[in-house]
Amino acid sequence: MEEQSLKDVYASLDADASLVYVVPLIRYSNKDSDYLYLLYKELIEHQDYTIESLTAIQHYKLILQVFQNQGAILHYHWLEFQSLKSLLGMPWKLLCIFIFVTFGGKIVWTIHNEVPHDRKFLGFHRWLHPVMARWADALHVHCRRAANIMKEKLKVPDHKFFICPHPSFPMKQLSKETAIQNINDFYDCHINTEVPKLLMFGNISSYKQMGEIAQIILRLPEPAKLIIAGPVKKGHKKIYKQLVNLQQTSDRLLVIPHFIQEEHVAWFYNATDLCVFNYRDILTSGGVHLALSYKKRILAPDKGCISELSSHPDVRLFTPDDPLEDILLQEIQRNRHE
């Protein structure tokens, strides 16, 4: 299985197509941090295809497109729901997709997760995802390991998969002192420049098991600062409250429960010494790729595409059987001696 560009895959599916529908919406206002924009950036800038992202309501365009016999490709991402509200919109989406594929429309589906991170409505998703895999003409993954995992789960042949690597994120270099000062001033906090700083960046969510890392940091014999920065994901207030309670007992933990503006992302990565990931389950991690872009030391679970980073000099992987507390202590001590 070789790596392929999206352009080559689209051309192989429909050489006459000039339009690609993308679901969900591309955030053009966040060109340095939006995964979808970065994935399609080259196609957008070179105008190889017209890239149009669709809302749920706009799925009707798929039906119009095939009945007007105009060449278009649908590139879908995720295809999951975590609330009753989003569930109500699923029949409409599936109807439009079904009509599109029945009348000759070509579909590329990017598989990001083995199962939804929140693990809600798992029975329905276990039915839905194999159906989508059969409808799709090509299945996009970011690494070979993901293809090996998902071909067994979805019961589809190997030839349907193609690898197009995860896009890299632009890096903005700042001195550590400036980055820390910016965070302290804007978020009204106090980060000590002297102690090692660990970062868990992104949505505050249970599957990231942030509470476990926070509890370990609080009891380590070596001082360190764990910064957790990102909005609280809907339905995950319990883990947020746990983190707030821990923060009140120690200055080793700083929780910033807000959406981090794109221009502030560089502050956090330039300020930190170690990026920590503790996913319960993961197939592809945008957070790891963001940390790699900033050339940060990374501690992450040996799961999914992350496993392919085992030989990377800045990445240390761990398994569920490894002593995570000892590993964190070793990484902090390593930082002190550098």
C-alpha positions as CSV (number, residue, x, y, z in Angstrom):
1,M,0.0,0.0,0.0
2,E,1.7,3.2,-1.2
3,E,1.1,6.8,-0.3
4,Q,-1.1,8.7,-2.7
5,S,-2.1,12.4,-3.0
6,L,-5.7,13.3,-2.8
7,K,-5.4,14.7,-6.3
8,D,-4.3,11.4,-7.7
9,V,-7.0,9.5,-5.9
10,Y,-9.8,11.9,-7.1
11,A,-8.5,11.6,-10.7
12,S,-8.6,7.8,-10.5
13,L,-12.2,7.8,-9.3
14,D,-13.5,10.3,-11.8
15,A,-11.1,11.9,-14.3
16,D,-13.8,14.5,-15.3
17,A,-14.7,15.6,-11.8
18,S,-13.9,19.2,-11.0
19,L,-15.8,19.6,-7.7
20,V,-15.2,17.9,-4.4
21,Y,-17.8,18.2,-1.6
22,V,-16.2,18.0,1.9
23,V,-18.0,17.2,5.1
24,P,-17.8,18.6,7.7
25,L,-17.1,22.3,7.2
26,I,-13.6,23.6,6.6
27,R,-12.7,26.4,9.0
28,Y,-11.1,28.9,6.6
29,S,-10.7,31.4,9.5
30,N,-8.2,29.0,11.1
31,K,-5.8,28.3,8.2
32,D,-2.9,27.4,10.5
33,S,-4.7,25.0,12.8
34,D,-7.7,23.5,11.0
35,Y,-7.0,20.0,10.0
36,L,-9.4,20.1,7.0
37,Y,-8.0,23.3,5.6
38,L,-4.4,22.0,5.9
39,L,-5.4,18.7,4.2
40,Y,-6.9,20.4,1.2
41,K,-4.6,23.4,1.2
42,E,-2.6,22.5,-1.9
43,L,-5.8,21.7,-3.9
44,I,-7.4,25.0,-2.8
45,E,-4.3,27.1,-3.6
46,H,-3.6,25.5,-6.9
47,Q,-7.3,25.4,-7.8
48,D,-7.0,21.8,-9.1
49,Y,-10.6,21.3,-7.8
50,T,-13.4,23.4,-6.5
51,I,-13.5,22.4,-2.8
52,E,-17.0,23.1,-1.3
53,S,-17.7,22.0,2.3
54,L,-21.3,21.1,3.2
55,T,-23.5,21.5,6.3
56,A,-26.0,18.8,7.2
57,I,-28.8,20.7,5.5
58,Q,-26.7,21.2,2.4
59,H,-26.5,17.5,1.8
60,Y,-29.3,18.0,-0.7
61,K,-26.6,19.3,-3.2
62,L,-25.4,15.7,-3.5
63,I,-28.8,14.7,-4.9
64,L,-28.9,17.6,-7.3
65,Q,-25.4,16.9,-8.5
66,V,-26.0,13.3,-9.6
67,F,-29.3,14.1,-11.2
68,Q,-27.7,17.0,-13.2
69,N,-25.1,14.5,-14.2
70,Q,-22.2,16.8,-13.2
71,G,-19.0,15.2,-12.1
72,A,-18.4,15.6,-8.4
73,I,-16.7,13.6,-5.6
74,L,-17.9,13.4,-2.0
75,H,-15.1,13.3,0.6
76,Y,-16.5,12.5,4.0
77,H,-14.8,12.7,7.4
78,W,-15.8,11.0,10.7
79,L,-19.5,10.2,10.1
80,E,-20.5,9.9,13.7
81,F,-22.9,11.5,16.3
82,Q,-22.8,11.8,20.0
83,S,-26.1,13.4,20.9
84,L,-29.8,12.8,20.1
85,K,-29.8,16.1,18.2
86,S,-27.1,14.9,15.8
87,L,-28.8,11.5,15.6
88,L,-31.9,13.1,14.3
89,G,-30.0,14.5,11.4
90,M,-28.4,11.2,10.5
91,P,-31.2,9.7,8.4
92,W,-31.3,12.8,6.2
93,K,-27.5,12.6,5.7
94,L,-27.6,8.9,4.9
95,L,-30.5,9.3,2.5
96,C,-28.6,11.9,0.5
97,I,-25.4,9.8,0.5
98,F,-27.3,6.7,-0.5
99,I,-28.9,8.5,-3.5
100,F,-25.6,10.0,-4.5
101,V,-23.8,6.7,-4.6
102,T,-26.7,4.8,-6.1
103,F,-26.7,7.1,-9.1
104,G,-23.0,6.9,-9.7
105,G,-21.4,9.5,-7.3
106,K,-17.9,8.7,-6.1
107,I,-17.1,8.7,-2.3
108,V,-13.9,9.0,-0.4
109,W,-14.2,8.4,3.4
110,T,-11.5,9.4,5.8
111,I,-11.4,7.1,8.8
112,H,-10.2,9.0,11.9
113,N,-11.4,6.7,14.7
114,E,-12.0,3.0,15.4
115,V,-15.1,4.0,17.4
116,P,-16.3,7.4,18.5
117,H,-14.2,8.7,21.4
118,D,-17.3,9.2,23.6
119,R,-18.3,5.6,22.9
120,K,-22.0,6.6,22.7
121,F,-24.5,4.7,20.4
122,L,-21.8,2.1,19.7
123,G,-24.3,-0.4,18.3
124,F,-25.5,2.0,15.7
125,H,-22.0,3.0,14.7
126,R,-20.9,-0.6,14.4
127,W,-23.7,-0.9,11.8
128,L,-23.1,2.5,10.2
129,H,-19.4,2.4,9.6
130,P,-19.3,-0.9,7.6
131,V,-22.1,0.4,5.5
132,M,-20.2,3.6,4.7
133,A,-17.1,1.5,4.0
134,R,-19.1,-0.5,1.4
135,W,-20.5,2.7,-0.2
136,A,-17.1,4.4,-0.4
137,D,-15.0,3.9,-3.4
138,A,-11.8,4.7,-1.5
139,L,-11.0,4.7,2.2
140,H,-8.4,7.2,3.4
141,V,-6.2,6.7,6.4
142,H,-3.1,8.4,7.6
143,C,-0.9,5.4,8.1
144,R,-0.5,1.7,7.2
145,R,-1.3,0.6,10.8
146,A,-4.7,2.3,10.6
147,A,-5.5,0.5,7.4
148,N,-4.5,-2.9,9.0
149,I,-6.7,-2.2,12.0
150,M,-9.8,-0.9,10.0
151,K,-9.8,-3.5,7.3
152,E,-10.5,-6.2,9.9
153,K,-13.1,-4.1,11.7
154,L,-14.9,-3.0,8.6
155,K,-14.5,-6.3,6.7
156,V,-13.4,-4.6,3.5
157,P,-10.5,-5.5,1.1
158,D,-7.1,-4.0,1.4
159,H,-7.2,-2.4,-2.1
160,K,-9.9,0.0,-1.0
161,F,-7.5,1.8,1.4
162,F,-5.0,4.5,0.5
163,I,-2.6,6.4,2.6
164,C,-2.3,10.2,2.5
165,P,-0.2,11.4,5.4
166,H,-1.6,13.7,8.1
167,P,-0.9,17.3,7.2
168,S,1.7,19.1,9.1
169,F,1.0,22.3,11.1
170,P,2.8,25.6,10.5
171,M,5.2,26.4,13.4
172,K,5.6,29.9,14.8
173,Q,8.9,30.2,16.8
174,L,9.0,32.3,20.0
175,S,11.4,32.3,22.9
176,K,10.2,30.2,25.9
177,E,10.4,33.3,28.1
178,T,8.2,35.4,25.7
179,A,5.7,32.5,25.3
180,I,5.3,32.1,29.0
181,Q,5.0,35.8,29.6
182,N,2.3,36.0,26.9
183,I,0.3,33.2,28.6
184,N,0.7,34.7,32.0
185,D,-0.4,38.1,30.9
186,F,-3.4,37.1,28.7
187,Y,-4.8,34.2,30.8
188,D,-4.0,35.9,34.2
189,C,-1.9,33.0,35.5
190,H,1.5,32.3,36.9
191,I,3.8,29.8,35.1
192,N,7.2,29.5,36.6
193,T,10.0,29.5,34.0
194,E,12.2,27.4,36.2
195,V,10.2,24.1,36.5
196,P,9.6,21.7,33.6
197,K,6.4,22.3,31.8
198,L,4.1,19.6,30.5
199,L,1.3,20.3,28.1
200,M,-2.0,18.5,27.4
201,F,-3.6,20.6,24.6
202,G,-7.0,20.4,23.0
203,N,-10.6,19.6,24.1
204,I,-11.0,18.5,27.7
205,S,-12.5,15.1,27.2
206,S,-12.7,11.8,29.2
207,Y,-11.0,9.6,26.6
208,K,-7.8,11.7,27.0
209,Q,-7.6,10.6,30.6
210,M,-6.2,13.9,31.7
211,G,-7.1,13.3,35.3
212,E,-4.7,10.4,35.6
213,I,-1.8,12.5,34.4
214,A,-2.7,15.4,36.7
215,Q,-2.9,13.1,39.8
216,I,0.6,11.6,38.9
217,I,2.1,15.1,38.5
218,L,0.8,16.2,41.9
219,R,2.5,13.4,43.7
220,L,5.8,13.2,41.9
221,P,9.0,13.9,44.0
222,E,10.2,16.3,41.3
223,P,8.4,19.6,40.7
224,A,6.7,20.2,37.4
225,K,3.9,22.2,35.9
226,L,1.1,20.5,33.9
227,I,-0.8,22.9,31.7
228,I,-4.2,21.7,30.3
229,A,-5.5,24.1,27.7
230,G,-8.6,23.7,25.7
231,P,-12.4,24.0,25.8
232,V,-14.5,21.5,27.8
233,K,-16.2,19.1,25.3
234,K,-19.9,18.9,25.6
235,G,-20.9,16.2,28.1
236,H,-17.5,16.1,29.8
237,K,-18.1,18.5,32.7
238,K,-17.3,15.7,35.2
239,I,-13.7,15.4,34.2
240,Y,-13.4,19.2,34.1
241,K,-14.7,19.5,37.7
242,Q,-12.2,16.8,38.7
243,L,-9.4,18.8,37.2
244,V,-10.5,22.1,38.8
245,N,-10.6,20.3,42.2
246,L,-7.1,19.1,41.7
247,Q,-5.9,22.5,40.6
248,Q,-7.2,24.0,43.9
249,T,-5.0,21.7,45.8
250,S,-1.7,22.4,44.0
251,D,0.1,25.0,41.9
252,R,1.5,22.1,39.8
253,L,-1.7,22.1,37.7
254,L,-3.0,24.9,35.5
255,V,-6.3,24.4,33.7
256,I,-7.3,26.9,31.0
257,P,-10.8,25.7,29.9
258,H,-11.2,27.9,26.9
259,F,-11.0,27.7,23.1
260,I,-7.4,28.7,22.4
261,Q,-7.2,31.3,19.7
262,E,-5.1,30.3,16.7
263,E,-2.6,33.0,17.3
264,H,-2.1,31.8,20.9
265,V,-1.4,28.2,20.0
266,A,2.3,28.9,19.4
267,W,2.5,30.4,23.0
268,F,1.7,27.0,24.6
269,Y,3.9,24.9,22.4
270,N,6.9,27.3,22.7
271,A,6.4,27.4,26.5
272,T,6.3,23.7,27.1
273,D,9.0,21.0,27.5
274,L,7.0,17.9,27.1
275,C,3.7,17.2,25.3
276,V,1.7,14.4,27.1
277,F,-1.0,12.2,25.5
278,N,-2.9,9.6,27.5
279,Y,-5.6,8.5,25.0
280,R,-7.8,5.6,26.1
281,D,-8.1,4.7,22.4
282,I,-6.8,6.5,19.3
283,L,-6.4,5.8,15.6
284,T,-5.0,9.1,14.4
285,S,-3.9,12.0,16.6
286,G,-3.8,15.6,15.3
287,G,-2.4,16.7,18.6
288,V,0.7,14.5,18.2
289,H,1.3,16.0,14.7
290,L,0.9,19.5,16.1
291,A,3.6,18.7,18.8
292,L,5.8,17.2,16.1
293,S,5.6,20.4,14.1
294,Y,6.9,22.3,17.1
295,K,9.7,19.7,17.5
296,K,8.6,18.9,21.1
297,R,9.4,15.9,23.2
298,I,6.3,13.7,23.2
299,L,5.0,11.0,25.5
300,A,2.2,9.1,24.0
301,P,0.5,5.6,24.1
302,D,1.6,2.9,21.7
303,K,-1.7,2.9,19.8
304,G,-2.9,3.5,16.2
305,C,-0.8,5.6,13.9
306,I,1.2,6.8,16.9
307,S,2.9,3.4,17.0
308,E,4.6,4.2,13.8
309,L,6.6,6.9,15.6
310,S,8.4,4.3,17.8
311,S,11.8,5.1,16.2
312,H,11.4,8.9,16.3
313,P,14.0,10.5,18.6
314,D,11.6,12.9,20.2
315,V,8.8,10.4,20.9
316,R,8.5,8.0,23.8
317,L,5.7,5.4,23.7
318,F,4.1,3.5,26.6
319,T,1.7,0.6,26.9
320,P,-1.0,0.0,29.5
321,D,1.4,-2.3,31.3
322,D,4.2,0.3,31.6
323,P,4.7,2.2,34.9
324,L,3.4,5.6,33.7
325,E,4.4,7.4,36.9
326,D,8.0,6.2,36.6
327,I,8.1,7.2,32.9
328,L,6.8,10.7,33.6
329,L,9.4,11.1,36.4
330,Q,12.2,10.0,34.0
331,E,11.0,12.4,31.4
332,I,11.0,15.3,33.8
333,Q,14.4,14.4,35.1
334,R,15.6,14.1,31.5
335,N,14.4,17.6,30.8
336,R,16.2,19.0,33.9
337,H,19.5,17.6,32.7
338,E,19.3,18.9,29.1
